[in-house]
Each structure stands twice: as C-alpha cells, then as structure tokens.
Amino acid sequence: MKVSRRAKRDKTETTTRIAREIVDAEVEKREAKTLRLRLARMAMKAADPAKGSRKK
C-alpha cells in the first residue's frame, strides 16, 4: 500500500508542529529560570552589596 503525498506531508507537518511546541516550552522554562535567578541575584546584591559583588 502506497502512502499518498498528502499523508506524508500531513505527518511531516504534525511532527514539525509537535517539535516546535516542545522547543518553545523549553525556551519558556529556560527564560523563566533565568529571570528567577536574575531577580534572586539582584535581591542578594541589594541586601548585602559586599556579598553580591564578584572578586577578581
């Protein structure tokens, strides 16, 4: 039984859509984590400027 071009294209489009949804979800999680860590770092620096600075 041959698979039609339309069916192949539909399967490809479905796979692409699902992959993009997964990647988009990962990006959102990463950005949320980055924001959370940035805010925590800023709060730490505001609470104790000596601890928040990096020593070179």
C-alpha positions as CSV (number, residue, x, y, z in Angstrom):
1,M,0.0,0.0,0.0
2,K,1.4,3.3,-1.0
3,V,1.2,6.4,1.2
4,S,0.0,9.4,-0.6
5,R,2.0,12.6,-0.8
6,R,-0.7,14.3,1.2
7,A,-0.5,11.8,4.1
8,K,3.3,12.2,4.1
9,R,3.0,16.0,4.2
10,D,0.4,15.8,7.0
11,K,2.7,13.5,9.1
12,T,5.6,15.8,8.5
13,E,3.6,18.9,9.4
14,T,2.4,17.2,12.6
15,T,5.9,16.2,13.6
16,T,7.2,19.7,12.9
17,R,4.4,21.3,14.9
18,I,4.9,19.0,17.9
19,A,8.7,19.5,17.8
20,R,8.3,23.3,17.8
21,E,5.8,23.1,20.7
22,I,8.4,21.1,22.7
23,V,11.2,23.6,21.9
24,D,9.0,26.6,22.6
25,A,8.1,25.1,26.0
26,E,11.8,24.5,26.8
27,V,12.6,28.1,25.8
28,E,9.9,29.4,28.1
29,K,11.1,27.3,31.0
30,R,14.7,28.5,30.4
31,E,13.7,32.2,30.2
32,A,11.6,31.9,33.4
33,K,14.5,30.2,35.2
34,T,16.9,32.9,34.0
35,L,14.6,35.7,35.2
36,R,14.1,34.0,38.6
37,L,17.9,33.7,39.1
38,R,18.5,37.2,37.9
39,L,15.9,38.6,40.4
40,A,17.4,36.5,43.2
41,R,20.9,37.8,42.4
42,M,19.7,41.4,42.3
43,A,17.9,40.8,45.7
44,M,21.1,39.3,47.1
45,K,23.2,42.3,45.9
46,A,20.6,44.8,47.3
47,A,20.6,43.0,50.7
48,D,24.4,42.8,51.1
49,P,26.5,44.6,48.4
50,A,29.7,43.1,49.6
51,K,28.4,39.5,49.1
52,G,26.8,40.3,45.7
53,S,30.0,41.5,44.0
54,R,32.5,39.3,42.3
55,K,36.1,39.3,43.3
56,K,38.7,39.2,40.6
